[in-house]
Amino acid sequence: MEIIKLEDKESFKPDSKSVVQLIDEDYLQLNMICLEAGQEVPYHNANSNVNLMVVRGEGELELAGEKERLEPGKIYRVPFKIRMRIVNDTSDRLSLLVFKTPNPKEMI
C-alpha cells in the first residue's frame, strides 16, 4: 500500500504557483497546486475532466466567467475544455488537489 501524506508534499514558492505531481497514470493525473497569498493559476482551458478539492485555505475559482468561492469540504467539477482560473485572494496559503480523469495525455 502506498500512502501519500499531503502535508509533506506541499511546496510553496514565493514568486510563482507550485504544482506537485502526486499520481501520473493513464486513467488519473493527480496534482497539488500550492499558492501563496495573491498568486494564481492563470486563465487556461481544462485539458481533461477536472475535479478540485481544497486541502488548505480558501480562494476563488472562475469558470467561463462565473466565480465560485473555493473552500474545504466541497468538490468542484470542471468540464473538459472550459476556460478556468484559480486565484488565492486571501492573506493565507491555498493548496488544492487537482484530479484529472483521464490523464490529459489520454485526451483527444
N, C-alpha and C positions, 0 to 999 in steps of 0.2 A: 504494500500500500504506500502510495506517495501522499504526503501532506504538504500543502503549500501554506505557509504562515504569512498572511498578508502584511502584517506589521513589519516583518523582516524584509519584505520586498519593496516597500515604499521607498521611493527615491525622488527627492525634491531638488530642483536646480534653481538657483537664484535668478537666472536670466531667461529661462525658457521652460516650456512644459517638459515633462518627463514621461516617456512611455516605456513600461516594463512588460516584456513578453513573458507570460506565465505558462501558456499552453499553445502549441502550434501543431495541430493535427488536421487531417483532411476535413473532418466534419465540424471542427471547432478551432477558432483562434480566440484566446482569452488574454487580454492585456489589462494592465492597470495604468491609468493616467493619473499623474500627480501634478497638481497645480498650486503654486504659491498664490497668495493674495494678488489679484489683478491680472493673473495670467489667463490665457485662453487657448482653446483648440480652435483655430480659425475656420471660417466657412469652408465646407467641402461637401461632397456628395457621399453618402454612406456607400461603401463598397461591398456590402453584404447586408443580410438581415442583422440588425444590431439590437442588443438589449443592454441597458446601462443600469448599474446598481451602485449607489454611493456607499463607500467604506467609511469615509471621514468627511465631515464638513457639509457645506451647502454651496449651491451655485445656481447658475441659470443655463437652461437648455433651450436653444432656439431651433425649431424645425419648420422649414418652409415659411419663415416669418412669424410663426406662433411661438410665444415664450412660455416656458413652464419652469417652476421652481424645482431644482434638484435637491432632494433631501433623503436621509436614510429611511429605510422601511418601505421603499417603493421600487418597482421595476419599470423602467422607461423603455418602451418598444419603438424602435426606429426602423421604418421600412427601407428596403433596398433602394438606392439611388436618390433618396430625399436629401435636400440641402440642409445641413446642420451646422451648429456652432455650440461650443461649451465655454462658459465664462465663470471664473471664480471672482464673483463680485463682492466678496466678503474680505475681512481682515484676517481670516483664518485659512489654514490649508484645506484643500479639497483633494480627495482621492476617490476614484471610482473604477469599478470593474467594467470592462467592455467585452461582452460576449458576442462574437461574430459567428453566425451559423448559416451556411457552411463557411469554412475558411475562405477569405476573399480570393485566394488563388484558385479555388474551385468554381468561382462565379464566371458566368459567360456574359 
